[in-house]
Amino acid sequence: LLCTEEEQVEEEEGEEEEPSFVPGLAPPKIPDGEKVDFDDIHRKRMEKDLTELQSLIEAHFDKRKKENLTDRIEKRRSERAEQMKIRAEREKERQNKMAEEKARKEEEEAKKKADDDARKKLILSNLSFTGYKVYNYLKWKHLFYQGPL
């Protein structure tokens, strides 16, 4: 084979580019002087690819067994239901406390109003009684010291 220098340079450049695209694959070893059985090479490559694919599939399903999606979903739903139940209980307790507080305040206001009314009545009754007493005292004093009115 006679090649010009330009063709040799192009071949060398082409050879340099191939490994950069597929760095992990090494070309199959071809024995010198013997017949090359391309079917055997292809069969070995296919067997290698098949075993690699099977190992990837097995690893994937092992991972899926560990992280079973339906179990995770059910677990999340149960956790969420528990959280909602706890929140509902807390809200109910809060509402009960608010109702008790409101009832207590109304009771205190009613008691305070009743006390104020009782005090007013007592003051009014004492005032009128005191006025009557004072009037009698003044009348008695006037009679005692100055004579009849």
N, CA, C and O of each residue as an XYZ file, in Angstrom:
596
protein
N       0.844     -1.182      0.000
C       0.000      0.000      0.000
C       0.879      1.231      0.000
O       1.728      1.424      0.870
N       0.650      2.036     -0.982
C       1.398      3.274     -1.085
C       0.481      4.410     -0.665
O      -0.626      4.559     -1.182
N       0.954      5.198      0.270
C       0.148      6.301      0.785
C       0.992      7.550      0.732
O       2.207      7.514      0.928
N       0.344      8.626      0.472
C       1.050      9.895      0.490
C       1.129     10.386      1.922
O       0.453      9.860      2.805
N       1.931     11.365      2.144
C       2.110     11.897      3.501
C       0.813     12.510      4.018
O       0.519     12.409      5.209
N       0.034     13.142      3.146
C      -1.219     13.756      3.567
C      -2.204     12.688      4.064
O      -2.878     12.880      5.076
N      -2.279     11.560      3.341
C      -3.181     10.498      3.755
C      -2.743      9.907      5.097
O      -3.578      9.573      5.937
N      -1.418      9.779      5.293
C      -0.919      9.251      6.554
C      -1.244     10.198      7.702
O      -1.612      9.747      8.787
N      -1.113     11.507      7.479
C      -1.427     12.501      8.509
C      -2.917     12.441      8.841
O      -3.301     12.513     10.008
N      -3.759     12.308      7.805
C      -5.203     12.231      8.036
C      -5.556     10.968      8.811
O      -6.412     11.002      9.696
N      -4.904      9.853      8.485
C      -5.167      8.607      9.203
C      -4.744      8.723     10.664
O      -5.449      8.250     11.555
N      -3.596      9.351     10.909
C      -3.129      9.512     12.281
C      -4.086     10.415     13.075
O      -4.394     10.146     14.237
N      -4.549     11.496     12.419
C      -5.501     12.378     13.092
C      -6.801     11.636     13.379
O      -7.371     11.790     14.459
N      -7.271     10.846     12.444
C      -8.492     10.065     12.612
C      -8.339      9.048     13.727
O      -9.281      8.817     14.485
N      -7.164      8.436     13.840
C      -6.934      7.464     14.891
C      -6.910      8.124     16.265
O      -7.344      7.531     17.253
N      -6.408      9.335     16.322
C      -6.362     10.032     17.614
C      -7.757     10.426     18.091
O      -8.005     10.478     19.296
N      -8.659     10.701     17.170
C      -9.997     11.136     17.559
C     -10.852      9.984     18.075
O     -11.681     10.201     18.958
N     -10.687      8.792     17.569
C     -11.524      7.666     17.968
C     -11.439      7.361     19.460
O     -12.488      7.231     20.091
N     -10.262      7.239     20.061
C     -10.223      6.937     21.494
C     -10.869      8.025     22.352
O     -11.363      7.728     23.439
N     -10.878      9.269     21.892
C     -11.478     10.325     22.696
C     -12.991     10.163     22.787
O     -13.594     10.606     23.764
N     -13.616      9.539     21.791
C     -15.062      9.355     21.844
C     -15.450      8.191     22.746
O     -16.433      8.281     23.482
N     -14.699      7.114     22.698
C     -15.009      5.921     23.478
C     -13.765      5.519     24.250
O     -13.036      4.623     23.822
N     -13.512      6.161     25.373
C     -12.269      5.870     26.082
C     -12.291      4.532     26.825
O     -11.230      3.958     27.072
N     -13.468      4.022     27.185
C     -13.530      2.822     28.008
C     -13.390      1.533     27.217
O     -13.093      0.488     27.796
N     -13.596      1.582     25.919
C     -13.562      0.357     25.137
C     -12.175      0.161     24.520
O     -11.618      1.066     23.898
N     -11.652     -1.011     24.705
C     -10.366     -1.350     24.082
C     -10.661     -2.235     22.882
O     -11.552     -3.082     22.951
N      -9.952     -2.064     21.810
C     -10.227     -2.903     20.638
C      -9.911     -4.356     20.957
O      -8.965     -4.637     21.694
N     -10.690     -5.280     20.411
C     -10.421     -6.694     20.691
C      -9.062     -7.110     20.150
O      -8.607     -6.590     19.130
N      -8.419     -8.039     20.828
C      -7.111     -8.507     20.393
C      -7.291     -9.504     19.255
O      -8.008    -10.498     19.368
N      -6.637     -9.206     18.197
C      -6.722    -10.080     17.031
C      -5.416    -10.866     16.946
O      -4.343    -10.272     16.848
N      -5.499    -12.193     16.984
C      -4.267    -12.985     16.905
C      -3.611    -12.861     15.532
O      -4.276    -12.850     14.497
N      -2.306    -12.769     15.562
C      -1.560    -12.627     14.303
C      -1.472    -13.974     13.598
O      -1.182    -14.998     14.218
N      -1.721    -13.958     12.325
C      -1.523    -15.120     11.508
C      -2.638    -16.128     11.569
O      -2.627    -17.067     10.774
N      -3.584    -16.002     12.442
C      -4.682    -16.958     12.493
C      -5.913    -16.346     11.865
O      -5.969    -15.149     11.587
N      -6.887    -17.188     11.652
C      -8.155    -16.715     11.129
C      -8.886    -15.957     12.225
O      -8.901    -16.393     13.376
N      -9.478    -14.850     11.889
C     -10.227    -14.063     12.858
C     -11.686    -14.484     12.779
O     -12.309    -14.431     11.719
N     -12.218    -14.902     13.921
C     -13.629    -15.304     13.977
C     -14.439    -14.138     14.548
O     -14.547    -13.961     15.762
N     -15.007    -13.344     13.621
C     -15.763    -12.173     14.050
C     -17.052    -12.575     14.763
O     -17.536    -11.850     15.633
N     -17.596    -13.707     14.402
C     -18.804    -14.184     15.084
C     -18.500    -14.473     16.554
O     -19.312    -14.165     17.427
N     -17.357    -15.053     16.827
C     -16.960    -15.348     18.205
C     -16.753    -14.056     18.994
O     -17.183    -13.940     20.142
N     -16.095    -13.097     18.366
C     -15.876    -11.798     19.030
C     -17.223    -11.136     19.331
O     -17.432    -10.617     20.427
N     -18.126    -11.155     18.361
C     -19.444    -10.543     18.535
C     -20.232    -11.271     19.632
O     -20.881    -10.625     20.455
N     -20.179    -12.606     19.650
C     -20.883    -13.395     20.645
C     -20.362    -13.087     22.054
O     -21.145    -12.947     22.994
N     -19.019    -12.981     22.194
C     -18.442    -12.670     23.505
C     -18.866    -11.272     23.966
O     -19.159    -11.064     25.143
N     -18.894    -10.329     23.043
C     -19.324     -8.955     23.377
C     -20.783     -8.961     23.831
O     -21.129     -8.303     24.812
N     -21.631     -9.691     23.131
C     -23.048     -9.762     23.483
C     -23.238    -10.423     24.858
O     -24.061     -9.973     25.655
N     -22.481    -11.485     25.131
C     -22.566    -12.138     26.443
C     -22.138    -11.183     27.558
O     -22.759    -11.128     28.620
N     -21.071    -10.437     27.296
C     -20.597     -9.464     28.288
C     -21.659     -8.391     28.533
O     -21.938     -8.044     29.681
N     -22.250     -7.866     27.458
C     -23.301     -6.860     27.587
C     -24.515     -7.418     28.323
O     -25.126     -6.733     29.144
N     -24.857     -8.670     28.019
C     -26.001     -9.290     28.668
C     -25.781     -9.454     30.168
O     -26.675     -9.158     30.962
N     -24.605     -9.919     30.557
C     -24.333    -10.073     31.995
C     -24.326     -8.715     32.702
O     -24.816     -8.592     33.825
N     -23.775     -7.709     32.046
C     -23.759     -6.361     32.637
C     -25.183     -5.839     32.793
O     -25.519     -5.265     33.829
N     -26.019     -6.027     31.784
C     -27.408     -5.586     31.836
C     -28.171     -6.327     32.931
O     -28.944     -5.721     33.672
N     -27.953     -7.632     33.032
C     -28.622     -8.407     34.070
C     -28.203     -7.947     35.466
O     -29.039     -7.876     36.367
N     -26.939     -7.640     35.652
C     -26.495     -7.160     36.967
C     -27.108     -5.798     37.282
O     -27.477     -5.541     38.428
N     -27.223     -4.921     36.283
C     -27.871     -3.622     36.504
C     -29.350     -3.798     36.863
O     -29.861     -3.128     37.761
N     -30.023     -4.693     36.164
C     -31.436     -4.945     36.449
C     -31.605     -5.502     37.856
O     -32.491     -5.072     38.594
N     -30.767     -6.447     38.224
C     -30.846     -7.039     39.562
C     -30.589     -5.991     40.640
O     -31.281     -5.959     41.658
N     -29.593     -5.132     40.416
C     -29.305     -4.073     41.386
C     -30.482     -3.116     41.507
O     -30.816     -2.662     42.602
N     -31.106     -2.813     40.375
C     -32.254     -1.913     40.382
C     -33.400     -2.511     41.194
O     -33.996     -1.824     42.024
N     -33.712     -3.783     40.962
C     -34.830     -4.390     41.680
C     -34.520     -4.610     43.154
O     -35.422     -4.555     43.990
N     -33.266     -4.855     43.480
C     -32.899     -4.930     44.895
C     -33.131     -3.588     45.573
O     -33.638     -3.517     46.693
N     -32.753     -2.538     44.878
C     -32.964     -1.190     45.428
C     -34.457     -0.905     45.584
O     -34.881     -0.324     46.583
N     -35.247     -1.314     44.599
C     -36.686     -1.086     44.660
C     -37.331     -1.887     45.790
O     -38.299     -1.426     46.395
N     -36.812     -3.072     46.080
C     -37.346     -3.845     47.184
C     -37.090     -3.124     48.495
O     -37.944     -3.107     49.381
N     -35.916     -2.532     48.612
C     -35.582     -1.822     49.836
C     -36.442     -0.577     49.995
O     -36.884     -0.250     51.097
N     -36.668      0.092     48.913
C     -37.437      1.343     48.953
C     -38.786      1.143     48.281
O     -39.142      1.883     47.364
N     -39.508      0.183     48.718
C     -40.777     -0.125     48.071
C     -41.665      1.108     48.094
O     -42.002      1.635     49.154
N     -42.027      1.543     46.931
C     -42.740      2.800     46.779
C     -44.105      2.766     47.454
O     -44.501      3.737     48.099
N     -44.815      1.680     47.314
C     -46.149      1.636     47.921
C     -46.061      1.674     49.439
O     -46.901      2.283     50.101
N     -45.040      1.022     49.988
C     -44.866      1.070     51.439
C     -44.586      2.487     51.900
O     -45.114      2.935     52.918
N     -43.756      3.188     51.150
C     -43.444      4.577     51.508
C     -44.685      5.444     51.442
O     -44.900      6.297     52.304
N     -45.503      5.230     50.421
C     -46.724      6.027     50.287
C     -47.661      5.751     51.450
O     -48.199      6.682     52.050
N     -47.859      4.484     51.772
C     -48.740      4.131     52.892
C     -48.200      4.669     54.214
O     -48.962      5.147     55.054
N     -46.891      4.589     54.390
C     -46.284      5.107     55.609
C     -46.521      6.603     55.720
O     -46.862      7.106     56.790
N     -46.343      7.306     54.625
C     -46.553      8.759     54.617
C     -48.011      9.097     54.909
O     -48.302     10.033     55.654
N     -48.919      8.334     54.323
C     -50.347      8.583     54.575
C     -50.689      8.374     56.046
O     -51.416      9.168     56.642
N     -50.157      7.297     56.628
C     -50.455      7.034     58.038
C     -49.855      8.116     58.928
O     -50.493      8.553     59.886
N     -48.633      8.551     58.620
C     -48.014      9.637     59.397
C     -48.844     10.905     59.278
O     -49.073     11.600     60.268
N     -49.289     11.203     58.074
C     -50.084     12.405     57.838
C     -51.413     12.332     58.592
O     -51.853     13.319     59.181
N     -52.049     11.159     58.571
C     -53.310     10.994     59.295
C     -53.093     11.191     60.798
O     -53.914     11.811     61.475
N     -51.989     10.662     61.309
C     -51.672     10.828     62.735
C     -51.463     12.306     63.072
O     -51.945     12.798     64.093
N     -50.737     13.003     62.195
C     -50.513     14.434     62.423
C     -51.830     15.200     62.414
O     -52.048     16.073     63.254
N     -52.702     14.877     61.474
C     -53.993     15.562     61.391
C     -54.837     15.269     62.635
O     -55.538     16.152     63.129
N     -54.772     14.033     63.143
C     -55.512     13.675     64.348
C     -55.012     14.474     65.543
O     -55.806     14.990     66.331
N     -53.690     14.575     65.675
C     -53.103     15.340     66.770
C     -53.498     16.806     66.680
O     -53.849     17.426     67.683
N     -53.438     17.359     65.463
C     -53.823     18.761     65.271
C     -55.284     18.979     65.626
O     -55.630     19.980     66.254
N     -56.151     18.040     65.225
C     -57.573     18.175     65.534
C     -57.794     18.138     67.046
O     -58.596     18.906     67.577
N     -57.085     17.249     67.735
C     -57.208     17.183     69.199
C     -56.750     18.485     69.840
O     -57.404     19.002     70.746
N     -55.633     19.009     69.372
C     -55.135     20.282     69.928
C     -56.126     21.407     69.681
O     -56.374     22.227     70.565
N     -56.694     21.449     68.475
C     -57.661     22.495     68.145
C     -58.909     22.362     69.022
O     -59.464     23.361     69.480
N     -59.343     21.125     69.250
C     -60.510     20.895     70.104
C     -60.225     21.352     71.532
O     -61.063     21.993     72.165
N     -59.032     21.015     72.038
C     -58.654     21.459     73.383
C     -58.617     22.982     73.461
O     -59.073     23.575     74.439
N     -58.071     23.608     72.423
C     -57.996     25.065     72.395
C     -59.402     25.673     72.397
O     -59.661     26.644     73.108
N     -60.303     25.099     71.601
C     -61.681     25.601     71.562
C     -62.357     25.432     72.923
O     -63.077     26.320     73.379
N     -62.120     24.278     73.572
C     -62.698     24.047     74.903
C     -62.164     25.061     75.909
O     -62.922     25.605     76.713
N     -60.853     25.315     75.861
C     -60.270     26.303     76.779
C     -60.858     27.679     76.539
O     -61.155     28.408     77.486
N     -61.027     28.039     75.267
C     -61.600     29.341     74.957
C     -63.038     29.431     75.470
O     -63.440     30.460     76.012
N     -63.818     28.350     75.300
C     -65.209     28.353     75.776
C     -65.244     28.458     77.303
O     -66.056     29.202     77.854
N     -64.365     27.713     77.991
C     -64.305     27.782     79.449
C     -63.910     29.180     79.907
O     -64.483     29.708     80.860
N     -62.946     29.771     79.240
C     -62.489     31.121     79.586
C     -63.617     32.131     79.381
O     -63.819     33.025     80.203
N     -64.341     31.980     78.285
C     -65.460     32.897     78.013
C     -66.543     32.744     79.071
O     -67.078     33.738     79.562
N     -66.869     31.502     79.424
C     -67.889     31.259     80.449
C     -67.424     31.826     81.790
O     -68.216     32.429     82.514
N     -66.159     31.638     82.122
C     -65.628     32.156     83.384
C     -65.703     33.680     83.408
O     -66.087     34.272     84.417
N     -65.336     34.311     82.299
C     -65.393     35.782     82.248
C     -66.826     36.277     82.380
O     -67.087     37.246     83.092
N     -67.760     35.610     81.692
C     -69.168     36.019     81.804
C     -69.670     35.851     83.230
O     -70.409     36.689     83.747
N     -69.252     34.747     83.862
C     -69.653     34.509     85.248
C     -69.077     35.584     86.165
O     -69.769     36.091     87.047
N     -67.804     35.931     85.951
C     -67.182     36.983     86.766
C     -67.882     38.318     86.554
O     -68.112     39.065     87.505
N     -68.223     38.616     85.288
C     -68.911     39.879     85.013
C     -70.288     39.897     85.679
O     -70.694     40.911     86.245
N     -71.000     38.774     85.610
C     -72.324     38.706     86.244
C     -72.191     38.862     87.762
O     -72.982     39.562     88.395
N     -71.178     38.200     88.338
C     -70.959     38.301     89.783
C     -70.586     39.739     90.162
O     -71.067     40.269     91.164
N     -69.738     40.351     89.364
C     -69.332     41.731     89.627
C     -70.531     42.670     89.530
O     -70.683     43.580     90.345
N     -71.377     42.446     88.533
C     -72.564     43.284     88.365
C     -73.510     43.090     89.547
O     -74.079     44.049     90.068
N     -73.667     41.835     89.961
C     -74.536     41.565     91.110
C     -73.972     42.222     92.365
O     -74.724     42.789     93.157
N     -72.648     42.149     92.552
C     -72.018     42.791     93.709
C     -72.216     44.308     93.658
O     -72.519     44.935     94.673
N     -72.043     44.888     92.470
C     -72.244     46.343     92.327
C     -73.689     46.726     92.636
O     -73.947     47.716     93.320
N     -74.630     45.926     92.121
C     -76.045     46.217     92.400
C     -76.337     46.106     93.896
O     -77.042     46.942     94.462
N     -75.790     45.068     94.529
C     -76.006     44.898     95.969
C     -75.393     46.058     96.741
O     -75.995     46.564     97.688
N     -74.199     46.480     96.341
C     -73.544     47.597     97.010
C     -74.348     48.886     96.831
O     -74.494     49.667     97.771
N     -74.867     49.103     95.622
C     -75.681     50.297     95.381
C     -76.937     50.283     96.250
O     -77.305     51.292     96.852
N     -77.583     49.126     96.303
C     -78.784     49.023     97.145
C     -78.448     49.280     98.602
O     -79.183     49.967     99.311
N     -77.319     48.716     99.045
C     -76.907     48.910    100.433
C     -76.599     50.379    100.699
O     -76.979     50.930    101.732
N     -75.905     51.002     99.753
C     -75.576     52.424     99.913
C     -76.849     53.261     99.947
O     -76.998     54.152    100.784
N     -77.770     52.961     99.021
C     -79.015     53.719     98.994
C     -79.828     53.493    100.273
O     -80.402     54.428    100.830
N     -79.865     52.238    100.724
C     -80.620     51.971    101.953
C     -79.931     52.618    103.152
O     -80.595     53.168    104.031
N     -78.589     52.549    103.187
C     -77.863     53.191    104.278
C     -78.006     54.708    104.204
O     -78.112     55.382    105.229
N     -78.007     55.230    102.999
C     -78.120     56.674    102.838
C     -79.476     57.154    103.338
O     -79.575     58.148    104.058
N     -80.500     56.440    102.950
C     -81.835     56.872    103.419
C     -81.969     56.648    104.928
O     -82.542     57.480    105.631
N     -81.447     55.534    105.419
C     -81.491     55.290    106.856
C     -80.633     56.295    107.589
O     -81.012     56.818    108.638
N     -79.451     56.561    107.011
C     -78.573     57.542    107.618
C     -79.235     58.899    107.606
O     -79.149     59.644    108.581
N     -79.887     59.223    106.525
C     -80.579     60.508    106.457
C     -81.669     60.593    107.512
O     -81.849     61.630    108.151
N     -82.390     59.502    107.689
C     -83.440     59.460    108.697
C     -82.848     59.590    110.087
O     -83.374     60.312    110.934
N     -81.742     58.879    110.316
C     -81.065     58.939    111.600
C     -80.551     60.347    111.874
O     -80.697     60.890    112.969
N     -79.949     60.909    110.846
C     -79.399     62.246    110.999
C     -80.530     63.239    111.302
O     -80.404     64.104    112.169
N     -81.611     63.093    110.579
C     -82.749     63.982    110.815
C     -83.254     63.852    112.255
O     -83.522     64.854    112.918
N     -83.376     62.642    112.718
C     -83.823     62.432    114.099
C     -82.808     62.977    115.093
O     -83.170     63.582    116.102
N     -81.538     62.753    114.795
C     -80.499     63.260    115.691
C     -80.542     64.775    115.758
O     -80.489     65.380    116.828
N     -80.640     65.369    114.566
C     -80.711     66.830    114.546
C     -81.962     67.340    115.271
O     -81.914     68.336    115.993
N     -83.067     66.645    115.065
C     -84.307     67.025    115.746
C     -84.134     66.886    117.258
O     -84.541     67.779    118.001
N     -83.558     65.824    117.715
C     -83.332     65.594    119.132
C     -82.383     66.637    119.706
O     -82.598     67.181    120.790
N     -81.297     66.904    118.920
C     -80.314     67.882    119.348
C     -80.965     69.274    119.462
O     -80.742     70.014    120.419
N     -81.754     69.584    118.474
C     -82.412     70.889    118.493
C     -83.374     71.004    119.671
O     -83.452     72.037    120.336
N     -84.090     69.935    119.906
C     -84.993     69.960    121.040
C     -84.233     70.033    122.361
O     -84.655     70.747    123.271
N     -83.150     69.329    122.479
C     -82.424     69.266    123.713
C     -81.734     70.586    124.036
O     -81.718     71.034    125.183
N     -81.169     71.194    123.007
C     -80.395     72.391    123.247
C     -81.204     73.672    123.095
O     -80.971     74.630    123.832
N     -82.135     73.715    122.172
C     -82.802     74.983    121.920
C     -84.306     74.960    122.169
O     -84.937     76.015    122.226
N     -84.831     73.887    122.303
C     -86.250     73.796    122.483
C     -86.932     73.212    121.245
O     -86.274     72.782    120.298
N     -88.271     73.208    121.276
C     -88.966     72.629    120.137
C     -88.754     73.390    118.838
O     -88.506     74.596    118.846
N     -88.852     72.697    117.754
C     -88.672     73.321    116.451
C     -89.800     74.186    116.070
O     -89.787     74.780    114.992
